[in-house]
């Protein structure tokens, strides 16, 4: 261990993990409710009720049916008609909510927010194990784990995004066990990898890239080694465990596993509840007709620039290595493969998956809503490749301490942003957007600022018994009432676009229509703006009052 690494022993990392956990447990109650949480809570109870039909637990089933009957008003369609959403997170949380007999609506979501953070924390520990397995250099590992948690958008979503963050965490854990397989291709590691790759796939169907890339790498190695029998045994073992866990954890597959799995695959890239518009680069664009630069632009404007810069360095040198390995393959040489040793094989695995996934996403034109949250799992690949870039720089330059200090300074700035934006880190944009460009993209598409607005209105109208509020956006503001106390929420009447009878209008500039041509959300002239919630120059929401 070098002098520069000597202080970064295991106890230092344990302390870092402890601090992060304490911070998460302290602040998880500060976050609002997202627009999709009510649906996913309902989906969890719907499938829990379905699974209980195969058990003798009648009293538990009765409790679940009472819960189901009380849930209403979600945005997405009924799970009976759209059953393909994964319930790896939703179903266990529904069961836990039932067992704990939680009555208060607010506590439903606080429970989900805590476990959302907790599962990310577990994935964070596995990311550290991945870096420790691959790089050994404690400075690279230290910066890498800070990269993983210092991206404000990811940090904010950790506490309420129960789809994309859960999937990111499961992908991270699965990749760790893939690395263990590269180290030692034994049945124990195959079993762990098959379990977590199945859980990831059951969470989001896009997780199918994990078994596909695994089988590709194994078959590629088997052809090279000409050891078919032993490899086929292990492949068969993986497939059996994977399919058993996948079907067990995804009740949608129980009645017709093959048919329903193919159905889920077909709708993945082109699924859309309805034709809606999204604000991108100053234009309203149909989500089914996104431009090729949609994903790269969103990633580049919402990821800290220091991570992007180091990532680009890492990606360039991984691409260069892959190119050189390809053109120099020769059966007469000792090294006649895409990688030389297990470390390079791990790098190639990450590079291969990331590159193919991005190419697919860019050119297949899948339906993506509201930024790049649906592919937040790419955060793992981006940070890993950035760590490779940092590792490469350390091999090439002498002033390692200076480079580390510069990077740590920018990471410190990231954490300052996280503190400054709390609890709205998920609305972060980096410095690439300046001036008028700050109005060219959607900001609070999750609607998490709705709770803040409602609390402010309650303070303003503390002597009122009824407050009528209209909404000049696509946001179902009534969802945020669930994060208030009952005596508070009873005072508020959310009226949709019934501007005539409203006292206030809330506008967070979310629209499913082209606002340049559709006047659905135009503010009536007899309303005047009285407040604007602004974060770093980005308008989160506006409040209008009837004159």
C-alpha positions as CSV (number, residue, x, y, z in Angstrom):
1,X,0.0,0.0,0.0
2,X,1.4,3.4,-1.0
3,X,1.6,6.3,1.4
4,X,-1.2,8.1,-0.4
5,X,-3.4,5.1,0.2
6,X,-2.3,4.2,3.7
7,X,-5.1,6.1,5.5
8,X,-7.8,4.6,3.3
9,X,-8.0,1.3,5.1
10,X,-11.2,-0.8,5.5
11,X,-12.2,1.0,8.7
12,X,-12.2,4.3,6.9
13,X,-14.7,2.9,4.3
14,X,-16.8,1.4,7.1
15,X,-17.0,4.8,8.7
16,X,-18.0,6.3,5.3
17,X,-20.8,3.7,4.9
18,X,-22.0,4.4,8.5
19,X,-22.2,8.1,7.9
20,X,-24.1,7.7,4.6
21,X,-26.5,5.3,6.3
22,X,-27.1,7.7,9.2
23,X,-27.7,10.6,6.8
24,X,-30.2,8.5,4.9
25,X,-32.1,7.4,8.0
26,X,-32.2,11.0,9.2
27,X,-33.5,12.6,6.0
28,X,-35.8,10.0,4.3
29,X,-38.9,11.6,5.8
30,X,-38.2,14.9,4.1
31,X,-39.2,13.8,0.6
32,X,-42.5,14.3,-1.1
33,X,-44.6,11.7,-2.9
34,X,-44.0,11.0,-6.6
35,X,-46.8,10.7,-9.1
36,X,-46.3,6.9,-9.6
37,X,-46.1,5.8,-5.9
38,X,-49.8,5.3,-5.5
39,X,-50.0,3.0,-8.5
40,X,-47.1,0.9,-7.4
41,X,-48.5,0.6,-3.9
42,X,-51.8,-0.6,-5.5
43,X,-49.8,-3.0,-7.8
44,X,-48.1,-4.5,-4.8
45,X,-51.4,-5.2,-3.1
46,X,-53.0,-6.4,-6.3
47,X,-50.3,-9.1,-6.8
48,X,-50.1,-9.9,-3.1
49,X,-53.8,-10.6,-3.2
50,X,-53.2,-12.8,-6.3
51,X,-50.5,-14.8,-4.6
52,X,-52.5,-15.2,-1.4
53,X,-55.1,-17.1,-3.4
54,X,-52.6,-20.0,-3.3
55,X,-52.2,-19.9,0.5
56,X,-54.5,-20.7,3.5
57,X,-53.9,-17.3,5.1
58,X,-57.5,-16.1,5.0
59,X,-57.2,-13.3,7.6
60,X,-54.2,-11.8,5.8
61,X,-56.1,-12.0,2.5
62,X,-59.1,-10.2,4.0
63,X,-56.8,-7.4,5.2
64,X,-55.2,-7.1,1.8
65,X,-58.6,-6.8,0.1
66,X,-59.6,-4.0,2.4
67,X,-56.4,-2.2,1.5
68,X,-57.1,-2.7,-2.2
69,X,-60.6,-1.3,-2.0
70,X,-59.3,1.8,-0.3
71,X,-56.7,2.7,-2.9
72,X,-57.8,4.9,-5.8
73,X,-56.9,7.8,-8.0
74,X,-53.6,6.7,-9.5
75,X,-52.3,7.9,-12.9
76,X,-51.3,4.6,-14.5
77,X,-53.9,2.0,-15.6
78,X,-55.2,-0.7,-13.5
79,X,-52.7,-3.6,-13.0
80,X,-55.4,-6.0,-14.2
81,X,-55.2,-4.5,-17.6
82,X,-51.4,-3.6,-17.5
83,X,-50.0,-6.4,-15.4
84,X,-46.4,-6.5,-16.7
85,X,-44.8,-4.1,-14.1
86,X,-42.4,-5.9,-11.9
87,X,-43.3,-6.2,-8.2
88,X,-40.0,-7.2,-6.7
89,X,-40.2,-4.2,-4.4
90,X,-43.9,-3.4,-4.4
91,X,-45.2,-6.8,-3.3
92,X,-42.9,-7.3,-0.3
93,X,-43.7,-3.7,0.8
94,X,-47.4,-4.4,0.5
95,X,-47.0,-7.5,2.7
96,X,-44.9,-5.5,5.3
97,X,-47.5,-2.7,5.4
98,X,-50.2,-5.3,6.0
99,X,-48.3,-7.1,8.7
100,X,-47.4,-3.9,10.5
101,X,-51.1,-2.8,10.3
102,X,-50.2,0.7,9.2
103,X,-53.2,3.0,9.2
104,X,-51.9,6.4,8.5
105,X,-51.6,7.2,4.7
106,X,-48.4,9.3,5.2
107,X,-46.7,6.3,6.9
108,X,-47.4,4.1,3.9
109,X,-45.1,6.1,1.9
110,X,-42.5,6.8,4.6
111,X,-42.2,3.0,4.9
112,X,-41.6,2.8,1.2
113,X,-39.1,5.7,1.2
114,X,-37.1,4.1,4.0
115,X,-36.8,0.7,2.2
116,X,-36.1,2.5,-1.1
117,X,-33.1,4.1,0.6
118,X,-32.1,0.9,2.4
119,X,-31.9,-1.2,-0.9
120,X,-29.9,1.5,-2.5
121,X,-27.5,1.4,0.5
122,X,-27.1,-2.3,0.0
123,X,-26.3,-1.7,-3.7
124,X,-23.8,1.0,-2.7
125,X,-22.0,-1.5,-0.5
126,X,-21.8,-3.9,-3.4
127,X,-20.5,-1.2,-5.7
128,X,-17.6,-0.7,-3.2
129,X,-17.0,-4.4,-3.4
130,X,-16.9,-4.3,-7.2
131,X,-14.3,-1.5,-7.2
132,X,-12.3,-3.3,-4.5
133,X,-12.4,-6.5,-6.5
134,X,-11.2,-4.8,-9.7
135,X,-8.9,-1.9,-8.9
136,X,-7.4,-2.4,-5.4
137,X,-6.1,1.2,-5.5
138,X,-7.8,2.8,-2.5
139,X,-7.8,6.3,-4.0
140,X,-9.7,5.1,-7.1
141,X,-12.1,3.1,-4.9
142,X,-12.6,6.1,-2.6
143,X,-13.4,8.5,-5.5
144,X,-15.5,5.9,-7.2
145,X,-17.8,5.4,-4.2
146,X,-18.1,9.1,-3.8
147,X,-19.0,9.4,-7.5
148,X,-21.7,6.8,-6.9
149,X,-23.5,8.8,-4.2
150,X,-22.6,12.4,-5.1
151,X,-24.7,12.7,-8.3
152,X,-27.5,14.9,-7.0
153,X,-30.2,13.4,-9.3
154,X,-29.4,9.9,-8.2
155,X,-29.1,10.9,-4.5
156,X,-32.6,12.5,-4.6
157,X,-34.3,9.7,-6.3
158,X,-32.9,7.2,-3.8
159,X,-35.6,8.1,-1.3
160,X,-38.7,7.7,-3.5
161,X,-38.0,6.2,-6.9
162,X,-39.1,2.7,-6.3
163,X,-38.6,1.5,-9.9
164,X,-35.4,2.9,-11.4
165,X,-33.3,3.1,-8.2
166,X,-34.3,-0.4,-7.1
167,X,-33.3,-1.7,-10.6
168,X,-30.0,0.2,-10.4
169,X,-29.3,-1.5,-7.1
170,X,-30.1,-5.0,-8.3
171,X,-28.0,-4.5,-11.5
172,X,-25.1,-3.4,-9.3
173,X,-25.4,-6.5,-7.1
174,X,-25.7,-8.8,-10.1
175,X,-22.6,-7.4,-11.7
176,X,-20.6,-8.0,-8.5
177,X,-21.5,-11.7,-8.7
178,X,-20.6,-11.7,-12.4
179,X,-17.2,-10.4,-11.4
180,X,-17.0,-13.2,-8.8
181,X,-17.7,-15.7,-11.6
182,X,-14.9,-14.3,-13.7
183,X,-12.6,-14.9,-10.7
184,X,-13.9,-18.4,-10.0
185,X,-16.5,-20.0,-12.2
186,X,-18.0,-22.3,-9.6
187,X,-21.5,-23.3,-8.9
188,X,-21.9,-21.2,-5.7
189,X,-21.1,-18.0,-7.6
190,X,-23.3,-19.1,-10.5
191,X,-26.2,-19.6,-8.1
192,X,-25.8,-16.1,-6.6
193,X,-25.5,-14.5,-10.0
194,X,-28.5,-16.3,-11.4
195,X,-30.6,-15.2,-8.4
196,X,-29.8,-11.5,-8.6
197,X,-29.9,-11.4,-12.4
198,X,-33.4,-12.9,-12.2
199,X,-34.4,-10.4,-9.5
200,X,-33.2,-7.5,-11.8
201,X,-35.1,-8.9,-14.7
202,X,-38.2,-9.4,-12.6
203,X,-37.9,-5.8,-11.5
204,X,-37.6,-4.3,-15.0
205,X,-37.7,-6.4,-18.2
206,X,-34.7,-4.5,-19.6
207,X,-32.7,-6.5,-17.1
208,X,-32.8,-9.3,-19.7
209,X,-29.5,-7.9,-20.9
210,X,-27.8,-9.5,-17.9
211,X,-28.5,-13.2,-18.8
212,X,-28.1,-12.5,-22.5
213,X,-24.6,-11.0,-22.1
214,X,-23.6,-13.7,-19.6
215,X,-24.6,-16.5,-22.0
216,X,-22.8,-14.7,-24.8
217,X,-19.5,-14.4,-22.8
218,X,-19.8,-18.1,-21.6
219,X,-20.4,-19.4,-25.1
220,X,-17.6,-17.2,-26.5
221,X,-15.2,-18.7,-23.9
222,X,-16.4,-22.2,-24.4
223,X,-15.7,-22.0,-28.2
224,X,-12.3,-20.7,-27.5
225,X,-11.5,-23.4,-24.9
226,X,-13.3,-26.1,-26.8
227,X,-14.6,-27.4,-23.5
228,X,-18.2,-27.8,-24.3
229,X,-19.5,-30.4,-21.8
230,X,-18.4,-28.7,-18.6
231,X,-19.5,-25.3,-19.7
232,X,-22.9,-26.6,-20.9
233,X,-23.5,-28.1,-17.4
234,X,-22.9,-24.8,-15.8
235,X,-24.9,-22.9,-18.3
236,X,-27.8,-25.3,-17.7
237,X,-27.5,-24.8,-14.0
238,X,-27.6,-21.0,-14.4
239,X,-30.7,-21.1,-16.7
240,X,-32.6,-23.4,-14.3
241,X,-32.0,-21.2,-11.2
242,X,-32.6,-18.0,-13.2
243,X,-35.9,-19.2,-14.6
244,X,-37.1,-20.5,-11.2
245,X,-36.3,-17.3,-9.4
246,X,-37.7,-15.1,-12.3
247,X,-41.0,-16.9,-12.3
248,X,-41.3,-17.1,-8.5
249,X,-40.7,-13.3,-8.1
250,X,-42.9,-12.2,-11.0
251,X,-46.5,-13.5,-10.5
252,X,-47.4,-12.2,-14.0
253,X,-45.5,-15.2,-15.4
254,X,-47.2,-17.8,-13.3
255,X,-50.1,-18.7,-15.5
256,X,-48.2,-18.6,-18.8
257,X,-44.5,-18.0,-18.3
258,X,-43.3,-18.1,-22.0
259,X,-46.2,-16.2,-23.5
260,X,-46.3,-13.5,-20.8
261,X,-42.5,-13.0,-20.8
262,X,-42.5,-12.6,-24.6
263,X,-45.4,-10.1,-24.3
264,X,-43.4,-8.1,-21.7
265,X,-40.4,-8.0,-24.0
266,X,-42.5,-6.8,-27.0
267,X,-44.0,-3.9,-25.2
268,X,-40.8,-2.8,-23.5
269,X,-39.4,-0.5,-26.2
270,X,-42.7,0.9,-27.6
271,X,-45.0,0.8,-24.6
272,X,-47.0,4.0,-24.1
273,X,-50.1,4.6,-22.1
274,X,-51.1,7.4,-24.4
275,X,-49.5,9.8,-26.8
276,X,-48.1,12.6,-24.7
277,X,-45.6,15.4,-25.2
278,X,-42.4,16.1,-23.3
279,X,-40.5,19.3,-23.2
280,X,-37.0,18.8,-24.6
281,X,-34.6,21.5,-25.6
282,X,-37.3,24.1,-25.8
283,X,-39.7,22.0,-28.0
284,X,-42.6,19.8,-27.1
285,X,-41.9,16.4,-28.7
286,X,-44.0,13.2,-28.7
287,X,-42.5,10.6,-26.4
288,X,-42.8,8.0,-29.2
289,X,-40.8,10.2,-31.6
290,X,-37.8,11.3,-29.5
291,X,-34.7,12.6,-31.3
292,X,-31.4,10.5,-31.3
293,X,-29.7,13.0,-28.9
294,X,-32.5,12.8,-26.3
295,X,-30.7,10.4,-24.0
296,X,-27.2,11.8,-24.4
297,X,-28.4,15.3,-23.8
298,X,-30.4,14.4,-20.6
299,X,-27.5,12.5,-19.2
300,X,-25.0,15.3,-20.0
301,X,-27.1,18.1,-18.4
302,X,-28.1,16.2,-15.2
303,X,-24.8,14.4,-14.3
304,X,-22.0,16.4,-12.5
305,X,-19.5,17.5,-15.1
306,X,-16.5,16.0,-13.2
307,X,-18.1,12.5,-13.5
308,X,-18.8,13.1,-17.2
309,X,-15.2,14.2,-18.0
310,X,-13.6,11.3,-16.2
311,X,-16.1,8.9,-17.8
312,X,-15.3,10.2,-21.3
313,X,-11.6,9.6,-20.6
314,X,-12.3,6.1,-19.4
315,X,-14.6,5.3,-22.3
316,X,-12.1,6.5,-24.8
317,X,-9.3,4.3,-23.5
318,X,-11.6,1.3,-23.2
319,X,-12.7,1.8,-26.8
320,X,-9.1,2.1,-27.8
321,X,-8.1,-1.1,-26.0
322,X,-11.0,-3.0,-27.5
323,X,-10.1,-1.8,-31.0
324,X,-6.4,-2.7,-30.6
325,X,-7.3,-6.1,-29.1
326,X,-9.7,-6.8,-32.1
327,X,-7.2,-6.0,-34.9
328,X,-4.4,-7.8,-33.2
329,X,-6.1,-11.1,-32.5
330,X,-3.9,-13.9,-33.8
331,X,-4.0,-17.6,-32.9
332,X,-0.3,-17.8,-32.9
333,X,0.1,-15.2,-30.2
334,X,-0.1,-16.0,-26.5
335,X,-2.8,-13.3,-26.1
336,X,-5.3,-13.9,-28.8
337,X,-8.4,-12.6,-27.0
338,X,-10.3,-9.3,-26.4
339,X,-8.9,-9.2,-22.9
340,X,-5.6,-10.1,-21.2
341,X,-6.4,-11.5,-17.8
342,X,-9.4,-11.3,-15.5
343,X,-9.3,-7.6,-14.8
344,X,-9.5,-6.7,-18.5
345,X,-12.3,-9.2,-18.9
346,X,-14.3,-7.3,-16.2
347,X,-13.6,-4.0,-17.9
348,X,-14.7,-5.5,-21.2
349,X,-17.9,-6.9,-19.7
350,X,-18.9,-3.5,-18.4
351,X,-17.9,-1.7,-21.6
352,X,-19.6,-4.3,-23.8
353,X,-22.9,-4.0,-22.0
354,X,-22.9,-0.3,-21.7
355,X,-22.1,0.3,-25.3
356,X,-24.7,-2.1,-26.7
357,X,-27.4,-0.8,-24.3
358,X,-26.8,2.8,-25.3
359,X,-26.7,2.0,-29.0
360,X,-30.0,0.1,-28.6
361,X,-31.6,2.9,-26.6
362,X,-30.5,5.6,-29.1
363,X,-31.5,3.9,-32.3
364,X,-34.5,1.8,-31.3
365,X,-36.3,4.9,-30.2
366,X,-38.0,3.5,-27.1
367,X,-40.7,5.5,-25.4
368,X,-39.0,7.4,-22.5
369,X,-40.7,9.7,-20.1
370,X,-39.3,12.6,-18.2
371,X,-35.6,12.6,-18.6
372,X,-33.5,9.5,-18.4
373,X,-34.9,8.1,-15.1
374,X,-36.0,4.9,-16.8
375,X,-32.4,4.1,-17.6
376,X,-30.8,5.3,-14.3
377,X,-29.2,1.8,-14.1
378,X,-26.7,3.3,-16.6
379,X,-25.3,5.3,-13.6
380,X,-23.5,2.1,-12.5
381,X,-21.8,1.8,-15.9
382,X,-20.9,5.5,-16.1
383,X,-19.3,5.6,-12.7
384,X,-17.4,2.3,-13.2
385,X,-16.0,3.5,-16.5
386,X,-15.1,6.8,-14.8
387,X,-13.2,4.8,-12.3
388,X,-11.4,3.0,-15.1
389,X,-10.5,6.4,-16.5
390,X,-9.2,7.6,-13.2
391,X,-7.2,4.3,-12.8
392,X,-5.7,4.9,-16.3
393,X,-4.7,8.5,-15.4
394,X,-3.0,7.4,-12.3
395,X,-0.9,4.9,-14.3
396,X,0.1,7.7,-16.8
397,X,0.7,10.8,-14.7
398,X,3.1,11.5,-11.8
399,X,1.1,14.2,-9.9
400,X,-1.4,11.8,-8.5
401,X,-2.0,13.8,-5.3
402,X,-2.8,17.0,-7.4
403,X,-5.2,15.1,-9.6
404,X,-6.9,13.5,-6.6
405,X,-7.2,16.8,-4.9
406,X,-8.8,18.5,-7.9
407,X,-11.4,15.7,-8.3
408,X,-12.2,15.6,-4.6
409,X,-12.7,19.4,-4.7
410,X,-15.4,19.0,-7.4
411,X,-16.9,16.1,-5.5
412,X,-17.1,18.4,-2.5
413,X,-19.0,20.9,-4.7
414,X,-21.4,18.1,-5.7
415,X,-22.2,17.4,-2.0
416,X,-22.7,21.2,-1.4
417,X,-25.3,21.0,-4.2
418,X,-26.9,18.0,-2.5
419,X,-27.2,20.0,0.8
420,X,-28.3,23.2,-0.9
421,X,-31.0,21.5,-3.0
422,X,-32.4,19.2,-0.2
423,X,-34.9,17.6,-0.5
424,X,-35.1,18.4,-4.2
425,X,-31.8,16.9,-5.4
426,X,-33.7,15.0,-8.1
427,X,-34.3,18.4,-9.8
428,X,-30.6,19.0,-10.3
429,X,-29.1,20.4,-13.5
430,X,-25.4,21.0,-14.0
431,X,-23.7,24.1,-15.3
432,X,-24.2,23.3,-19.0
433,X,-27.6,25.0,-18.9
434,X,-27.4,28.8,-18.5
435,X,-29.7,31.7,-19.2
436,X,-32.8,31.1,-21.2
437,X,-31.9,27.4,-21.7
438,X,-33.0,26.9,-18.1
439,X,-36.6,26.9,-19.3
440,X,-36.0,24.4,-22.1
441,X,-36.5,21.2,-20.0
442,X,-39.0,19.7,-17.6
443,X,-38.0,20.2,-14.0
444,X,-40.3,18.6,-11.4
445,X,-41.9,15.8,-13.4
446,X,-42.1,13.7,-10.3
447,X,-44.3,16.3,-8.6
448,X,-42.3,16.0,-5.3
449,X,-42.6,19.8,-4.7
450,X,-46.3,19.5,-4.4
451,X,-46.1,18.9,-0.6
452,X,-44.1,22.1,-0.1
453,X,-46.7,24.1,-2.0
454,X,-49.6,22.7,0.0
455,X,-47.9,23.3,3.3
456,X,-47.1,26.9,2.3
457,X,-50.8,27.4,1.2
458,X,-51.9,26.0,4.6
459,X,-49.8,28.6,6.4
460,X,-51.0,31.4,4.2
461,X,-54.7,30.4,4.7
462,X,-54.4,29.1,8.3
463,X,-57.7,30.6,9.2
464,X,-59.6,29.1,6.2
465,X,-61.8,26.0,6.5
466,X,-61.6,25.3,2.7
467,X,-59.0,26.1,0.1
468,X,-59.9,25.6,-3.5
469,X,-56.8,24.9,-5.7
470,X,-56.7,24.3,-9.5
471,X,-53.8,22.8,-11.3
472,X,-52.4,24.2,-14.6
473,X,-50.3,21.2,-15.3
474,X,-50.4,17.4,-15.9
475,X,-49.5,16.8,-12.3
476,X,-52.1,15.0,-10.1
477,X,-51.6,17.4,-7.1
478,X,-54.1,15.5,-5.0
479,X,-51.4,12.8,-4.6
480,X,-49.4,15.2,-2.4
481,X,-52.3,15.4,0.1
482,X,-51.3,12.0,1.3
483,X,-48.1,13.4,2.8
484,X,-50.1,15.8,5.0
485,X,-51.8,15.2,8.3
486,X,-55.5,14.4,8.0
487,X,-56.7,17.6,9.6
488,X,-54.6,19.5,7.0
489,X,-55.6,17.6,3.9
490,X,-59.4,18.0,4.7
491,X,-59.1,21.8,4.2
492,X,-57.8,21.5,0.7
493,X,-59.9,20.8,-2.4
494,X,-58.0,20.0,-5.6
495,X,-60.1,21.0,-8.6
496,X,-58.1,20.0,-11.7
497,X,-58.5,22.6,-14.4
498,X,-61.7,24.2,-12.9
499,X,-60.0,27.6,-12.8
500,X,-63.3,29.5,-12.4
501,X,-64.1,28.2,-8.9
502,X,-60.5,28.1,-7.7
503,X,-58.8,30.6,-5.3
504,X,-55.3,29.5,-6.3
505,X,-53.7,27.9,-9.3
506,X,-50.6,25.7,-9.0
507,X,-48.3,25.4,-12.1
508,X,-45.2,23.2,-12.3
509,X,-45.0,23.5,-16.1
510,X,-45.6,19.8,-16.7
511,X,-47.7,19.2,-19.8
512,X,-48.8,16.1,-21.8
513,X,-49.9,18.5,-24.6
514,X,-48.0,20.9,-26.8
515,X,-48.5,24.1,-24.8
516,X,-47.4,26.2,-27.8
517,X,-50.6,25.3,-29.5
518,X,-52.9,23.7,-26.8
519,X,-54.3,26.3,-24.4
520,X,-55.4,23.8,-21.8
521,X,-53.1,25.1,-19.1
522,X,-53.2,28.8,-19.8
523,X,-53.6,30.9,-16.7
524,X,-56.7,33.0,-16.7
525,X,-56.1,36.8,-16.8
526,X,-57.9,37.3,-13.4
527,X,-55.1,35.4,-11.6
528,X,-51.9,37.0,-10.6
529,X,-48.6,35.3,-9.8
530,X,-47.8,35.6,-6.1
531,X,-44.9,33.2,-5.6
532,X,-42.3,31.3,-7.6
533,X,-40.2,28.4,-6.2
534,X,-36.8,28.7,-7.8
535,X,-33.8,26.3,-7.5
536,X,-30.5,27.5,-9.0
537,X,-32.4,29.6,-11.5
538,X,-34.8,26.8,-12.5
539,X,-38.5,27.4,-11.9
540,X,-39.9,24.4,-10.0
541,X,-43.5,25.8,-9.7
542,X,-45.5,29.0,-9.7
543,X,-48.5,30.0,-7.5
544,X,-51.3,32.2,-8.8
545,X,-54.1,33.8,-6.8
546,X,-57.5,35.1,-8.0
547,X,-57.7,38.8,-7.9
